[in-house]
Amino acid sequence: MKRFILYVIVLFLTVIFSFRMNIDNNSFSDYALKIVFPLIIAFGIYRLLKYRLYIAEISFIMMWIGLEMVAKPKYEWLGRIILALTLIAGPLLMLKLLDEIRAKSIRDHLTGLYTRNYFFDEWLPIEINRQSRKEDGKIAFLFLDVDNMKKINDKYGHVTGDKILSHVAKVIMESIRKSDAAVRMGGDEILVALPDVGEKTALSISRRISNNLSTCEGLDISLSFGIAVWRKGEDVEKVISLADRKMYEMKRSKSYQSHPLCS
């Protein structure tokens, strides 16, 4: 609603500005300059504020308006200002938009954890290359899954499920180092990569994460996890798959123990 009000104000001002300009002749260029283009600019500004899109198109229109004004002695000064602002603001807005797109491609929108694409395409190859130069290079992979998440979503709703997942991600980030990486693999599955860490330390970290979870939204939260350590020269995908299998083994074990026939 605020953006719509702003659009109306900009539209009103541009229309007033258009009719205050003296029409020297009835050429299409004059009518376009004084009536059509200000309306397009106003709509473009509204779209930019609402969607942060069409930066290139808006810059092109602004430059066209600036050139039209420069060609008219009475408004040459204003045309030069518009051209200067467009040449400066256009690239800056484009760079800001690209930075935002880049940030969204790196971090998951719900949890703030790394996305799969960023992790496997950028972070992991760099870290493997770094570890390969060490004599005892290794990365411990901790595969985590929130227990009973489907039941929580079905009973309490996906909003509650999202809050729990965000809480789990927050606890994980607080429990690991800045040099580590936590990735949302999909759904409620999270992969944590721990460079220069062995299985014993990874187990200690997983227990610390579990102990720090406590409750969220009035519900007790528990995790199933699996650990596998990659060492220099090994196939990293197989190691991650091994951690995934171990996590599912723990989850199946919990399901078996909680079955009525086993109690």
Order of alpha helices (4+ residues) and beta strands (2+ residues): alpha-alpha-alpha-alpha-alpha-alpha-beta-alpha-alpha-beta-beta-alpha-beta-beta-beta-alpha
